[in-house]
Amino acid sequence: MSVAVTKSGGEWVQRFIVDLDQDECMGCARCYKACPADVFEPYFIDDNEDDDPRTVMSIANDGDCRGCEACEKVCPRNCITLEEV
């Protein structure tokens, strides 16, 4: 378990990214924009012959996750799973 300290001295248990549900992701890139550590990158899925490929987000650098939880807070579809390490 990784414990961080806030400015006021309070403790908080960090949760780090472990999964991103690409089936639920709409590719809004809010997580990509909110992440200070470049954990995410766009990914193109061609899963339907009738439609153009769709863009979703993918986890590119999960080892760089800082546990700030910004990605989870901005995701409108709750695609991101965070866990304590």
Backbone as a printed PyTorch tensor [residue, N CA C, xyz], in Angstrom:
tensor([[[  0.8550,  -1.1730,   0.0000],
         [  0.0000,   0.0000,   0.0000],
         [  0.9000,   1.2340,   0.0000]],

        [[  0.5340,   2.1720,  -0.8520],
         [  1.2950,   3.4080,  -0.9660],
         [  0.4810,   4.5400,  -0.3530]],

        [[  1.0540,   5.1930,   0.6420],
         [  0.3660,   6.2800,   1.3300],
         [  1.0220,   7.6020,   0.9520]],

        [[  0.2140,   8.5510,   0.5360],
         [  0.6920,   9.8900,   0.1940],
         [  0.2460,  10.8450,   1.2970]],

        [[  0.8900,  11.9930,   1.3470],
         [  0.5610,  13.0040,   2.3460],
         [  0.0850,  14.2600,   1.6230]],

        [[ -1.0280,  14.8090,   2.0790],
         [ -1.5480,  16.0370,   1.4990],
         [ -0.8000,  17.2410,   2.0700]],

        [[ -1.0390,  18.3970,   1.5000],
         [ -0.3900,  19.6270,   1.9550],
         [ -0.6620,  19.8960,   3.4340]],

        [[ -1.8720,  19.5710,   3.8760],
         [ -2.2320,  19.8120,   5.2750],
         [ -1.7400,  18.7150,   6.2180]],

        [[ -1.0650,  17.7120,   5.6620],
         [ -0.5050,  16.6550,   6.4960],
         [ -1.3710,  15.4170,   6.6150]],

        [[ -2.5430,  15.4600,   6.0010],
         [ -3.4120,  14.2880,   6.0210],
         [ -2.8790,  13.1900,   5.1090]],

        [[ -3.2220,  11.9580,   5.4030],
         [ -2.7840,  10.8330,   4.5890],
         [ -3.8970,  10.3640,   3.6710]],

        [[ -3.4770,   9.8330,   2.5330],
         [ -4.4360,   9.2660,   1.6070],
         [ -3.7700,   8.1070,   0.9000]],

        [[ -4.4980,   7.0190,   0.7270],
         [ -3.9660,   5.8110,   0.1040],
         [ -4.0850,   5.9710,  -1.4050]],

        [[ -2.9540,   5.9160,  -2.0850],
         [ -2.9320,   6.0690,  -3.5350],
         [ -3.4820,   4.8270,  -4.2160]],

        [[ -4.2010,   5.0550,  -5.3130],
         [ -4.6920,   3.9680,  -6.1640],
         [ -4.1320,   4.2130,  -7.5580]],

        [[ -3.6250,   3.1570,  -8.1720],
         [ -2.9650,   3.2520,  -9.4660],
         [ -3.7760,   2.5270, -10.5400]],

        [[ -3.5940,   2.9280, -11.7860],
         [ -4.3580,   2.3530, -12.8870],
         [ -3.9990,   0.8850, -13.1150]],

        [[ -5.0300,   0.0650, -13.2900],
         [ -4.8210,  -1.3490, -13.6000],
         [ -5.5870,  -1.7810, -14.8460]],

        [[ -6.6110,  -1.0020, -15.2450],
         [ -7.3950,  -1.4000, -16.4140],
         [ -8.1470,  -0.2070, -16.9920]],

        [[ -8.4410,  -0.3050, -18.2910],
         [ -9.2660,   0.6740, -18.9890],
         [-10.1870,  -0.1240, -19.9120]],

        [[-11.4850,  -0.0060, -19.7160],
         [-12.4800,  -0.7570, -20.4910],
         [-12.6920,  -0.0780, -21.8420]],

        [[-12.0370,  -0.5840, -22.8840],
         [-12.1330,   0.0250, -24.2080],
         [-13.5080,  -0.1640, -24.8400]],

        [[-14.2570,  -1.1600, -24.4040],
         [-15.6160,  -1.3350, -24.9220],
         [-16.5280,  -0.2050, -24.4540]],

        [[-16.2690,   0.3000, -23.2710],
         [-17.0730,   1.3810, -22.6990],
         [-16.5300,   2.7610, -23.0720]],

        [[-15.2420,   2.8580, -23.3820],
         [-14.5910,   4.1330, -23.6900],
         [-15.1720,   4.7660, -24.9470]],

        [[-15.4220,   6.0780, -24.8840],
         [-15.9450,   6.7900, -26.0510],
         [-14.8670,   7.6380, -26.7240]],

        [[-13.6370,   7.5580, -26.2320],
         [-12.5300,   8.2600, -26.8700],
         [-12.5230,   9.7550, -26.6580]],

        [[-13.0810,  10.2320, -25.5710],
         [-13.1580,  11.6750, -25.3190],
         [-11.8020,  12.2900, -24.9620]],

        [[-10.8570,  11.4590, -24.5340],
         [ -9.4940,  11.8670, -24.1900],
         [ -9.4080,  12.7430, -22.9370]],

        [[-10.4340,  12.7500, -22.1160],
         [-10.3650,  13.5200, -20.8750],
         [ -9.2800,  12.9640, -19.9580]],

        [[ -9.1520,  11.6470, -19.9050],
         [ -8.1090,  11.0320, -19.0750],
         [ -6.7280,  11.4060, -19.5960]],

        [[ -6.5900,  11.4020, -20.9000],
         [ -5.3200,  11.7490, -21.5510],
         [ -4.9030,  13.1820, -21.1960]],

        [[ -5.8710,  14.0930, -21.2280],
         [ -5.5930,  15.4960, -20.9310],
         [ -5.3470,  15.7390, -19.4480]],

        [[ -6.0020,  14.9660, -18.5800],
         [ -5.8780,  15.1620, -17.1340],
         [ -4.6280,  14.5200, -16.5470]],

        [[ -4.0760,  13.5360, -17.2300],
         [ -2.9510,  12.7770, -16.6860],
         [ -1.6420,  13.5610, -16.7660]],

        [[ -0.9760,  13.7670, -15.6190],
         [  0.2970,  14.4940, -15.6190],
         [  1.4940,  13.6100, -15.9850]],

        [[  1.2460,  12.3070, -16.2130],
         [  2.3650,  11.3760, -16.3990],
         [  2.3560,  10.6520, -17.7500]],

        [[  1.5500,  11.0990, -18.6950],
         [  1.4910,  10.4710, -20.0280],
         [  1.2400,   8.9680, -19.9730]],

        [[  0.2850,   8.5610, -19.1490],
         [ -0.0550,   7.1440, -19.0200],
         [ -0.8990,   6.6690, -20.1980]],

        [[ -1.6760,   7.5590, -20.8060],
         [ -2.6270,   7.1810, -21.8480],
         [ -2.1690,   7.5900, -23.2420]],

        [[ -2.7250,   6.8790, -24.2510],
         [ -2.5310,   7.2810, -25.6410],
         [ -3.7520,   6.8340, -26.4420]],

        [[ -4.0410,   7.5280, -27.5510],
         [ -5.1710,   7.1300, -28.3950],
         [ -4.8930,   5.7940, -29.0740]],

        [[ -5.9520,   5.0340, -29.2920],
         [ -5.8560,   3.7360, -29.9480],
         [ -7.0310,   3.6240, -30.9150]],

        [[ -6.7690,   3.1410, -32.1060],
         [ -7.8130,   3.0310, -33.1300],
         [ -8.2840,   1.5860, -33.2330]],

        [[ -9.5910,   1.3830, -33.1230],
         [-10.1910,   0.0480, -33.1990],
         [-11.0560,  -0.0260, -34.4530]],

        [[-10.7980,  -1.0200, -35.2620],
         [-11.6130,  -1.2710, -36.4530],
         [-12.3920,  -2.5550, -36.1940]],

        [[-13.5120,  -2.4310, -35.4510],
         [-14.2660,  -3.6150, -35.0400],
         [-15.5920,  -3.7750, -35.7630]],

        [[-15.8420,  -2.9360, -36.7490],
         [-17.0970,  -3.0250, -37.4740],
         [-16.8250,  -2.6800, -38.9340]],

        [[-17.1570,  -3.5710, -39.8270],
         [-16.8680,  -3.3580, -41.2520],
         [-17.6490,  -2.1960, -41.8530]],

        [[-18.7910,  -1.8610, -41.2720],
         [-19.6400,  -0.8030, -41.8160],
         [-19.2110,   0.6000, -41.3770]],

        [[-18.5420,   0.7060, -40.2740],
         [-18.1680,   1.9990, -39.7210],
         [-16.6750,   2.2430, -39.8640]],

        [[-16.3000,   3.5080, -39.7540],
         [-14.8890,   3.8590, -39.7170],
         [-14.3060,   3.3890, -38.3870]],

        [[-12.9930,   3.2340, -38.3410],
         [-12.3850,   2.8790, -37.0470],
         [-12.7320,   3.9230, -35.9980]],

        [[-12.9170,   3.4740, -34.7870],
         [-13.2160,   4.4150, -33.7070],
         [-11.9890,   4.5830, -32.8340]],

        [[-11.8810,   5.7440, -32.2420],
         [-10.7620,   6.0450, -31.3590],
         [-11.1850,   5.7960, -29.9210]],

        [[-10.3570,   5.0920, -29.1930],
         [-10.5380,   4.9010, -27.7560],
         [ -9.1860,   5.2010, -27.1130]],

        [[ -9.1650,   5.2330, -25.8310],
         [ -7.8940,   5.4370, -25.1370],
         [ -7.3220,   4.0880, -24.7470]],

        [[ -6.0140,   4.0530, -24.6060],
         [ -5.3500,   2.8370, -24.1450],
         [ -4.3130,   3.2270, -23.0960]],

        [[ -3.9070,   2.2490, -22.3140],
         [ -2.8780,   2.4720, -21.3000],
         [ -1.5380,   2.2090, -21.9620]],

        [[ -0.7220,   3.2430, -22.0650],
         [  0.5730,   3.1280, -22.7280],
         [  1.7090,   2.9320, -21.7330]],

        [[  1.6420,   3.6180, -20.6110],
         [  2.7480,   3.6110, -19.6460],
         [  2.2110,   3.4880, -18.2230]],

        [[  1.6330,   2.3440, -17.8970],
         [  1.0270,   2.2050, -16.5670],
         [  2.0470,   2.3070, -15.4360]],

        [[  3.2970,   2.0100, -15.7150],
         [  4.3390,   2.1280, -14.7060],
         [  4.6460,   3.5570, -14.3160]],

        [[  4.1880,   4.5180, -15.1250],
         [  4.4080,   5.9320, -14.8300],
         [  3.2730,   6.5490, -14.0100]],

        [[  2.2160,   5.7690, -13.7560],
         [  1.0660,   6.2670, -12.9980],
         [  1.5210,   6.7410, -11.6260]],

        [[  1.0660,   7.9390, -11.2390],
         [  1.4510,   8.5500,  -9.9590],
         [  0.4060,   8.3510,  -8.8700]],

        [[ -0.7210,   7.7630,  -9.2360],
         [ -1.7690,   7.5290,  -8.2520],
         [ -2.5700,   8.7610,  -7.8940]],

        [[ -2.6070,   9.7430,  -8.7780],
         [ -3.3250,  10.9920,  -8.4800],
         [ -4.8380,  10.8520,  -8.6610]],

        [[ -5.2670,   9.8460,  -9.4050],
         [ -6.6790,   9.5360,  -9.6360],
         [ -7.4050,  10.5540, -10.5070]],

        [[ -6.6800,  11.4710, -11.1400],
         [ -7.3190,  12.4810, -11.9930],
         [ -8.0690,  11.8270, -13.1470]],

        [[ -7.5180,  10.7840, -13.7220],
         [ -8.1460,  10.1160, -14.8680],
         [ -9.5200,   9.5670, -14.4990]],

        [[ -9.6060,   8.9220, -13.3630],
         [-10.8740,   8.3320, -12.9290],
         [-11.9140,   9.4150, -12.6460]],

        [[-11.4630,  10.5310, -12.1060],
         [-12.3880,  11.6090, -11.7460],
         [-13.0030,  12.2770, -12.9690]],

        [[-12.2710,  12.3420, -14.0920],
         [-12.7940,  13.0250, -15.2760],
         [-13.4840,  12.0940, -16.2670]],

        [[-13.3720,  10.7990, -16.1010],
         [-13.9710,   9.8530, -17.0510],
         [-15.4920,   9.8230, -16.9120]],

        [[-16.2250,  10.2030, -17.9700],
         [-17.6840,  10.2460, -17.8780],
         [-18.3290,   8.8700, -17.9500]],

        [[-17.5870,   7.8450, -18.3260],
         [-18.1500,   6.4980, -18.4740],
         [-17.6150,   5.4950, -17.4560]],

        [[-16.8190,   5.9600, -16.5180],
         [-16.2430,   5.0870, -15.4910],
         [-15.5200,   3.8800, -16.0850]],

        [[-14.6940,   4.1490, -17.0910],
         [-13.9520,   3.1020, -17.7970],
         [-12.6910,   2.6740, -17.0780]],

        [[-12.2230,   3.4750, -16.1610],
         [-10.9070,   3.2900, -15.5750],
         [-11.0000,   2.5980, -14.2320]],

        [[-10.1670,   1.5740, -14.0630],
         [-10.1170,   0.8400, -12.7920],
         [ -8.7900,   1.1480, -12.1210]],

        [[ -8.8690,   1.6110, -10.8920],
         [ -7.6960,   1.9010, -10.0790],
         [ -7.6790,   0.9550,  -8.8800]],

        [[ -6.4780,   0.5830,  -8.4380],
         [ -6.3520,  -0.2660,  -7.2600],
         [ -5.1590,   0.1810,  -6.4300]],

        [[ -5.2330,  -0.1120,  -5.1360],
         [ -4.0950,   0.1250,  -4.2500],
         [ -2.9980,  -0.8610,  -4.6160]],

        [[ -1.7600,  -0.4420,  -4.4920],
         [ -0.6290,  -1.3210,  -4.7860],
         [  0.1090,  -1.6120,  -3.5050]]])
